Amino acid sequence: MPHTPRVRAPRARFRRTSAALLASAVSVCLVAASAPAVPLGVGDHLFPYLGNPGYDVASYDLSFVYSGDNSEPLRAVTTIDAWTTEDLDRINLDFAHGTVESVEVDGDPAAFRTAGEDLVITPEDSVSDDNWMRITVRHTSDPVPAEGREGGWVRTADGLAMANQADAAHLVFPCNDHPSDKAAFTVRVTAPDGLTAVANGLPAGVDRHGGTTTWTYRTRHPMATELAQVSIGRSTVLHRTGPHGLPVRDVVPTRHRKALEPWLEKTPAQIAWMERKVGRYPFETYGLLVADATTGFELETQTLSLFERELFTEPVYPAWYVESIMVHELAHQWFGDSVGPRTWSDLWLNEGHATWYEALYAEEHAGKPLRDRMKAAYAASDRWRAAGGPPAAPKPPEPGRKTGIFRPNVYDGAALALYALRQEIGRPAFERLQRAWVGRYRDATATTGDFVRLATEISGRDLDGFFQGWLYGEKTPPMPGHPDWKPQPPAKPAGPGKATGHAKPAGAAGRAAR
């Protein structure tokens, strides 16, 4: 968790008047400056070069200036306040798809260069451990997709939106792009009059000047970079009230407002349903961002989930299916957003729980038995494990397909493990575990090990053997209470295809709820 911001202690600047000492210092600096810049990472098994050691980000202040043309780079300023956790002669940020114009560290110009997908900054003075530092980067942010890369800006029919999961926030702005480092966000977007900009959190000001409008938003809870969202377009913002007076706002293409309204008005009741299952909604607002774009997925960006318009307007998708996908992204606000994964191998905790509540909602509201879905998942589980690894030990993505970690093993395969856990410890203990999990780790990050320990604590049983098989085993263990369930043998490898994150009704092809 980021430290609570406080005034940064001034760094000592050493002024040496001795010619000999000055010559020595210059010599050392030249050696340091000549050392090659290298990309770093926090050692994530699936994304080894994501994130950076040596500091903990407390806040991001992002400013974008949009010309009105979604094929032109945006002018941007990213300001990062961070707490150092070691002495830093250099500071690495993740940034890979824009032009850096200048960098300052604590107000002083700093040298910079690129290494891999890192922006490597050499400040005028090294930054000592246990200090605050402010990094300001003036740069462009290119909405045209990087060759061979997925994610970042999404160009819509009338503007832009963001889809940064899993490793694409640094295609938009410089950052510490790993879910283990949550931070507060302030976002400012300047756009031509006639366009509307919306971001995570709540509005914090609208300023109009000379044919442009600047929109400001702030989050009240820490957020991972992969969950950042900015929408710019010819949009209408619809307001309604959720449980406990919660502000619910939806952002929709103005010309599709009438067609979308019957779906959007369901959100307050869906929030109330989730609250009955796991407790109070964890953030300051919620709503749907409906983008006129083709992405092939929906995305749980914090407080403002991203949806493709066609999910709601194409008649091929049955009503029960659309509503269950809405609940999938809503459930992520608790599981994945409020309680974030410490590493990307903990992804099953996000997607397994979101799939669980998606399926439970379909059972309760549309008569689609959870047991039937889990039995089908059990039959396929060995195949999923062979293709993608067990739920808590997923295989790395293929080169050039970073979103390849979103495989069935972390969706229905992980929900199957939760079903087995409910069978093992009983429904009352399982439901207490769900509430305790989102309560204990709210606004934080957590690991698979944390979940195992909490399940053991809640159930009063040693569950290490159970979890070892269900989360890490190459083969699917027997299902408690269903000795007749049998896995199907793994099929021969098929050609490459797009993984889908949830069961699809007939005709609903190619869509994934992340």
Secondary structure, 3 states (H helix, E strand, C coil): CCCCCCCCCCCCCCCCCCHHHHHHHHHHHHHHHHCCCCCCCCCCCCCCCCCCCCEEEEEEEEEEECCCCCCCCEEEEEEEEEEECCCECCEEEECCCCCEEEEEECCEECEEEEECCEEEEECCCCECCCCEEEEEEEEEECCCCCCCCCCEEEECCCCEEEECCCCCHHHCCCECCCCCCCEEEEEEEEEECCCEEEECCEEEEEEEECCEEEEEEECCCCECHHHCCEEEECEEEEEEECHHHCEEEEEEEHHHHHHHHHHHCCHHHHHHHHHHHHCCCCCCCECEEEECCCCCEEECCCCCEEEECHHHHCCCCCHHHHHHHHHHHHHHCCECCCEEECCHHHHHHHHHHHHHHHHHHHHHHHCCCHHHHHHHHHHHHHHHHHHHCCCCCCCCCCCCCHHHHCCHHHCHHHHHHHHHHHHHHCHHHHHHHHHHHHHHCCCEEECHHHHHHHHHHHHCCCCHHHHHHHHHCCCCCCCCCCCCCCCCCCCCCCCCCCCCCCCCCCCCCCCEEC
